[in-house]
Amino acid sequence: MSESNTPGETPTEDMSLDDLREEIRMIDHDIVELIARRTYVADTIAQVKAEQGLPTTDESQEQAVMDRAGANAEKYDVESNLVKAIFRLLIELNKVEQRENR
């Protein structure tokens, strides 16, 4: 992950608009990279589930992911419902891919 400012670190008051936009560009890159990594791991989980004859959907695991997402949102003072909505999309993406690969 790139060395970027996180809440509570370096103030952004001294950064130009171009600097701030570059910071957003780097963060966006990191987000996409993390989504790709998450998708790869989820695909691997799908393979393990298929080998073990387990169902694609695990509601208790999905709830644990949502609970973690909400807790992390609160930790960083980000709107919890927004973060949970993003994670719901990630979970749905992985479920669709898991079903397609079975």
N, C-alpha and C positions, 0 to 999 in steps of 0.2 A: 504494500500500500504506500502511496506517496506521503511525503512529509507535508501534511496540510494542517491548517489551523483547526483546532477543535474548540468547542465552547470552554471558556476559561483560560485559554492559552494566549497567544499573541493577539493584541487588539488590531482591528482592521481599519481604524481611523486614518492611519497614515498610508493606506493602500489606495492607488488610483483605481478608477473604474475598470481600466484594462487589467490591472492586477487582480482585482476582485473577480472579473470574468474568467481570467486564467485559472484562478483558484477553483471556481465552479466547474470549469472544464476538466480539471484534474480530479475533482471529487466525482464528477459524472463518470469519468473513465474508471475510477476505482469501484464505483457502484456496479457498473456493467461487469467488470472483472469478477467481483464477488458473486454476482448472480450466476455467472458462468461456472464458477467453482462450486456454488451451491447446487446447481443443476447437475454437474458431473457427479457429485457425491450422491444426490438423490437418485440418479440413474444407477449407480452402483448398489444403492439400497434396494432398488427395484429388482436388480438381478438376484440379490440375496433372497428377497421375498419369493421370487419365482422359483428359485432352487429349493427353498424350504416349504413351498406350497402355501405361503401366507397370503392373505388378502392384500390388495393394493392399498386400501384405505385403513388407517389406524386412527380412529377418532381421539383416543386418549393422547396419542403422540401429537396430533394436530392441535389439541387444546394446550398441550405443554408448550408448543412452539408459540401459540398466540399469547399465552401467559408471559413467556419470556420476552416477547416483542413488546407487550404492554409495559412490563417492568423496566426494560431498557429505555423505552420512550420516556417514562417518568424520570428515570435517572438523568437523562440528558435534556429534560424539560421540553420535550417534543410532544405534539398532540398525539395522545395514545390511540385514538380511533383512526387517525390517518396512518400511523405506523401499522396498526393491525390490518387495515385495508390492504396495504402493500403486501404484508405477509400472507394474507388470504389469497391474493393474486399469485404469489410465488408458490404457495401450496397447490393451488388449482393447476398451475402450469406443470408442476411436477407430477400430479395425478394424471393429467392428460397424457403426458409423455410415458408414464409407467403403463397406462392402459394400452397405448399404441405399440409399445415394445413387447407386450406379452403375447 
